[in-house]
Amino acid sequence: MASLNKVMLIGNLTRDPELRVTPKGTAICQFGLAVNRTFKDESGATRDETTFVDIEAWGKQGETVAKYCVKGRPLFVEGRLKLDTWDDKTTGQKRSKMKIVLENFQFLGGREGGEGGPGAAPRSAAPASGGDEGIDQTVERHTPPPRAGAKPVVPPQDNIDEDVPF
């Protein structure tokens, strides 16, 4: 029987990410995401519903989220559901919590913005490894919308592959 465990969410961080390191040296970043839904109720009034989701990011992705994300920043998250279960030490009862294990993400919004917004500066002043090696900068680029009356930019035509069959 086939199965699928895939979650895709767009929301805002509810708190600054918490970065920890396992005894073996693997980074783990935990943060919360608020996902909003707007709908009309039976009386026709517009209502908002917010769902709060806990997210866990491992390894390099976790380090990147912790470095560049702050409370309030919009983020696209793709991952899988995971149910953690444990025994409560004080009551002895079984406890469980559903969370999302991050598999992929993308920054949303531009670099500009106020405190805690999409353009907030990284939380550390100096890069940990002397640069941005290994960080995919394509998700951080922001192209401003074209101005009214401006001519569209046409890419150069010197690298056209004539052997493409379509």
N, C-alpha and C positions, 0 to 999 in steps of 0.2 A: 504494500500500500504506500502511495506517495504521501509526502508530508511537506509542509512549507512553514517556516518560522521567519517571517520578515516583517519589520516595522519601519515605516518612514514617517517622520514627524518634522514639522517646522514650528518653532516656538522661541521663547526668550529664556535665557538662563535666570533661574530664581535666586541664585547665590553664586559667589565666586567659586570656581572649581577648587577642589581639595586634591593635591597631588601627594601621594605616598609612594614608597618604594618597598617591594617585597624583600625578604632576606636574601633572595637570589639576585636582586638588582633590577627586577622588572618594575617599571613605573605603572601605577594605577591611579587614574583620575576619576573622582566622583563628583557629579554635579546634578542639579535639578533643572528641569525644563518645564515651562508653563505653556500649554497649548490651548489656545482660545477657540471657541465655537460660538458663532452668532446665529440665532434662529428666532422664529416667531412662534409664540405660544398660541393656545386656543383662542385667546381674546384678540390676537393680532398684534400684541405688543412685542417689540424686539427685546430679546433677552440674550445675555452673555453667559457662557458656561466655560469655566477654566478647569483643565485637567492637569494635575501636577505629576510628573514622571521622574523617577530617579534613573540616572544613566551612569554607566561604568565604562571607561575607556582605558584600554591597556596599551602599554608600550609607547612607541613614538607618537601615535595619535593622541594618547593621553597627555604626553608632555606638551604637544602642540596646543591642545585645548587649554591646558593650564597656563601656558605662556601668553596666549593671545586673547583669551576670552575672559570677560568679567560679567558680573551681574547685569542683566538687562540686555545683553547682546543677543541679536537674533541668530539662530543656527539651524541648519538642516541636518538632521540626524537619521542615519540608516543603520539598523541593527537587528538583533534578535531578542525575543523574550526569554527571560531566565527566571525561574522561581527558586528563591533561596528559602530553605527551611532549617530551623534550629529549635533547640529546647531552651525555653526561658529559664535562666539560672535562678531567678527569684521565685517564680511560681511553679516551675517544672512543666508548664504547658508547652505544647508544640506551637511554634510561631512560623509564619511565612511572609514573604514579601516578593512581589513581582517587580522586576526591573528590566531595563534594556541594556544589553551589552553592545556597545558601539562597534560597528564594522566599517562605517564610512561616514564622513561628515563634510559639510561645506559651509564656510563662513557666508553670511548674508549681509546685505547692506554695504555701504562704502566705508572708506577709511576715516572720512570726516565724521564728526559727531561730538557730543558732549561727554561728560564724565559718565562712565559705565555704559556708554552707547556703543554702536557698532565700530566707531573709529577710535576707541580708547587705546591708549598706548599699551604696549606689552607691560606685564607686571614686573619684570626684571629689567633694570636699566642696561645691563651689559649682557650680550649673548653668552650662553653657557659654553659653547664650543668655538667661540671666536668668529662666528658667522652664521649664516642661515643655510649651511649645507644640509641637504636632505629635506628641506621644507619646500613643499610645492607652492611656489609663489603665484601660480596662475589663479588660485581662488581668492587672492587678496587684491588683484587688479580691479580697478573700477574705471569704466569708460563713461564719461559724462554724456548725457543725451545730446543729440545734435541741436544746434541753435536754429531758431525759426529762420527760414530763408537760406540756410547754409547749404552748400553743394555737398552731396554725399562723397565720402572718401572711397575711391576705387583702388583696389590693390593692384600692384604691378602685374603685368601679364607675361613676364619673361620666364616664369617657371611652369608653364603649362605642359602637362604630359599628354602628348598626342596619341599615345598608345592605350589610353583608358577606353574600355569597350562601351561606355555609355555616354 
